[in-house]
Amino acid sequence: MEPLPVKGILKNGQIVLETPLDLPDGTLVTVLEYDEDDYPREWKGPLPPEEIKQLMLALARRPDLADDPDWQEKIRRPRG
């Protein structure tokens, strides 16, 4: 089962959810501390081009190309 982030608050030892869940009785759940930065409520738009570049290079494990003007061509070539 995929994680289901739901915001709630602890009141008198009970967790009160912001939005009730329709789960059957007996469903096991795990409660973790909630960080709103992990689950933003609204889309903030596309990343700036430089952040996209940094993310692509990190995913390709090529941070060495961060300052290279020809990084797009070099990332297509196999390292060797």
C-alpha positions as CSV (number, residue, x, y, z in Angstrom):
1,M,0.0,0.0,0.0
2,E,1.3,3.4,-0.9
3,P,1.9,6.0,1.8
4,L,-1.2,8.3,2.3
5,P,-0.1,11.6,3.7
6,V,-2.9,13.1,5.8
7,K,-2.6,16.1,8.0
8,G,-4.0,15.9,11.5
9,I,-3.4,17.2,15.1
10,L,-3.0,15.5,18.4
11,K,-5.8,16.4,20.9
12,N,-6.1,14.7,24.3
13,G,-4.0,11.8,23.1
14,Q,-6.1,11.2,20.0
15,I,-5.2,12.0,16.4
16,V,-7.8,14.2,14.7
17,L,-7.5,14.2,11.0
18,E,-8.0,17.3,8.9
19,T,-9.8,15.2,6.3
20,P,-11.4,12.0,7.5
21,L,-10.3,8.8,5.9
22,D,-12.7,6.1,4.7
23,L,-10.7,3.1,6.0
24,P,-12.3,-0.1,7.4
25,D,-12.2,-0.8,11.1
26,G,-9.1,-2.7,12.0
27,T,-6.9,-1.1,9.3
28,L,-3.3,-0.8,10.6
29,V,-1.8,2.6,10.1
30,T,1.6,4.2,10.8
31,V,1.7,7.8,12.1
32,L,4.8,9.9,11.3
33,E,5.6,13.5,12.1
34,Y,4.2,15.6,9.2
35,D,6.3,18.2,7.4
36,E,4.3,20.4,5.1
37,D,7.4,21.0,2.9
38,D,7.3,17.3,2.0
39,Y,3.7,17.5,0.7
40,P,3.0,21.0,-0.7
41,R,-0.7,21.8,-1.1
42,E,-0.3,23.7,-4.3
43,W,1.8,23.4,-7.4
44,K,4.4,26.1,-7.4
45,G,5.1,25.9,-11.2
46,P,8.1,24.4,-13.1
47,L,11.6,24.5,-11.6
48,P,13.9,27.2,-12.9
49,P,16.2,26.0,-15.7
50,E,19.3,25.9,-13.5
51,E,17.6,23.8,-10.9
52,I,16.4,21.4,-13.6
53,K,20.0,21.1,-14.9
54,Q,21.3,20.4,-11.4
55,L,18.7,17.7,-10.9
56,M,19.4,16.1,-14.2
57,L,23.1,16.0,-13.6
58,A,22.6,14.6,-10.1
59,L,20.3,11.9,-11.4
60,A,22.9,11.1,-14.1
61,R,25.6,11.1,-11.5
62,R,27.5,13.7,-13.5
63,P,27.8,16.7,-11.1
64,D,31.2,17.3,-12.7
65,L,29.4,18.8,-15.7
66,A,27.7,21.5,-13.7
67,D,29.9,24.3,-15.0
68,D,30.5,22.9,-18.5
69,P,28.8,24.8,-21.3
70,D,28.6,21.6,-23.4
71,W,27.0,19.5,-20.6
72,Q,24.0,18.4,-22.7
73,E,26.2,16.9,-25.4
74,K,28.5,15.3,-22.9
75,I,25.8,13.7,-20.8
76,R,24.6,11.8,-23.9
77,R,28.1,10.3,-24.4
78,P,29.1,7.3,-22.4
79,R,31.9,7.9,-19.9
80,G,35.0,5.9,-20.5
